[in-house]
């Protein structure tokens, strides 16, 4: 049996962590909630296949700082920004692979599935053994 892919959900609001956790779980993924607290953020040790990152974090830690931390400790893990903004904020654009406006669960699930499918194909090609020349 194949293990479900996991999605790390990073937000400063416990209610949003639960809501997005339900959405991710209902789509067949394993949700890994990680709350950003006012004083900072600790990246969980558990590996994730993708990160959903709230853009508007309260406190001292910014979404850009969290995205940089993720890239430093988990290179190659795609990040999708969740925001109330109409467009992807430019300061975080170079650090993420996707953007979804809050309030559209169907689009969120679609984006997660597409990015994970693309990432899985790319990873499989990188890891695939060379063909036997015989």
C-alpha positions in Angstrom: 0.0 0.0 0.0 1.3 3.4 -1.0 1.8 6.0 1.7 -0.2 9.2 1.3 1.7 12.3 0.4 1.9 14.9 3.2 1.2 18.6 3.1 2.7 20.9 5.7 0.2 23.7 6.5 1.9 26.8 8.0 -0.4 29.4 9.5 -0.7 31.6 12.6 -4.4 30.9 13.1 -5.3 27.5 14.7 -8.8 27.6 13.0 -7.2 28.0 9.6 -4.9 25.1 10.3 -7.9 22.9 11.1 -9.9 24.1 8.0 -7.0 23.6 5.6 -6.2 20.3 7.3 -9.7 19.1 6.6 -9.5 20.2 3.0 -6.2 18.5 2.5 -7.3 15.3 4.3 -10.5 15.2 2.3 -8.4 15.3 -0.9 -6.5 12.2 0.2 -3.4 13.8 1.6 -2.0 13.8 5.1 -2.1 17.2 6.8 0.8 18.3 9.0 -0.3 21.5 10.8 2.5 23.9 12.0 1.5 27.0 13.9 3.5 30.2 13.6 3.6 31.9 17.0 4.1 35.6 17.7 7.7 35.0 18.7 8.7 32.8 15.8 8.4 29.5 14.0 10.0 26.1 14.3 10.0 24.0 11.2 8.7 20.5 12.2 11.1 17.6 11.8 8.5 15.5 9.9 9.2 15.6 6.2 6.5 16.9 3.9 5.9 16.7 0.1 4.5 20.2 -0.2 4.0 23.3 2.0 0.9 25.5 2.1 2.0 28.8 3.6 -0.2 31.6 4.8 1.1 34.9 3.5 -0.3 37.2 6.2 1.4 36.0 9.4 1.0 38.0 12.6 4.0 38.6 14.8 7.7 38.9 14.1 8.0 36.1 11.5 7.1 36.8 7.9 6.0 34.4 5.2 9.2 35.3 3.3 11.3 34.2 6.3 9.4 31.0 6.6 9.8 30.3 2.9 13.5 30.9 3.1 13.7 28.6 6.1 11.9 25.8 4.2 14.2 26.2 1.2 17.3 26.0 3.4 16.2 22.9 5.4 14.0 21.2 2.8 15.4 22.0 -0.7 13.1 21.0 -3.5 9.9 20.9 -1.4 7.4 23.1 -3.3 5.6 25.9 -1.5 2.1 27.3 -2.3 1.2 30.6 -0.8 -2.3 31.2 0.5 -3.5 34.8 0.7 -6.5 37.1 0.6 -4.6 39.2 -2.0 -5.8 39.1 -5.6 -2.2 38.5 -6.9 0.8 36.8 -5.6 2.8 39.2 -3.5 6.1 40.0 -5.3 8.4 39.7 -2.3 7.6 36.0 -2.0 7.1 35.2 -5.7 10.7 33.9 -6.3 10.4 31.5 -3.4 7.2 29.7 -4.2 5.8 27.4 -6.9 2.1 28.4 -6.6 -0.5 30.9 -5.3 -4.1 30.3 -4.3 -6.5 32.9 -2.9 -8.2 31.8 0.3 -11.8 30.7 0.1 -11.5 28.5 -3.0 -10.9 24.9 -1.7 -11.4 23.3 -5.1 -8.7 25.4 -6.7 -6.4 24.8 -3.7 -6.8 21.0 -4.1 -6.3 21.2 -7.8 -3.1 23.3 -7.4 -1.7 20.9 -4.8 -2.4 17.9 -7.0 -0.8 19.4 -10.1 2.3 20.5 -8.3 2.7 17.2 -6.5 2.2 15.3 -9.7 4.8 17.5 -11.5 7.2 17.2 -8.6 6.8 13.4 -8.4 7.5 13.0 -12.1 10.6 15.2 -11.9 11.9 13.4 -8.8 11.2 10.0 -10.4 13.2 11.0 -13.5 16.1 12.3 -11.3 16.2 9.1 -9.2 15.4 6.6 -12.0 18.3 4.1 -12.6 20.1 4.3 -15.9 18.8 1.8 -18.5 20.7 -1.4 -18.8 22.7 -1.0 -22.1 22.4 -4.8 -22.9 
